[in-house]
Amino acid sequence: MLLRSPRFPPTARAWYNRAAMSGDASQPDLDAASLEHARGLVAARLQRYLRRSPYRLFPDEVLVRSLITRLARNLVVHGRQYCPCRKVAGDRDADRPKICPCRSHHQEIARYGHCECRLFVSQEFIERRLK
């Protein structure tokens, strides 16, 4: 599948399309502009999600920045914002539940106070952490 989305700068689309044609998408050499653009898209999506959900971001800024970078990398490489904690199989139908926020995050937050990758947490989790 070739990437034709206008969401990414031409350099990211060119890399992805070359990798898709050659079958080598394992370790892309992403340029800084493509990754920064994808980071902005991921951050905007996360903010929209947080405005309408009961969850918050994990209170550790370094961890959150790292997760956003990993989400951005998945967005550029795979064309979707796959959860960085889950392995992407390459089958869009099978991987759909892994798009962040993944389907299991509600159950994980209810059980542990945070999702598996610790991007999203409950308000109770933050309050307990501050004690």
Summary of the structure (lengths in Angstrom):
residues: 131
radius of gyration: 15.7
end to end distance: 49.6
largest distance: 53.1
contacts: 346
relative contact order: 0.13
helix: 57%
strand: 5%
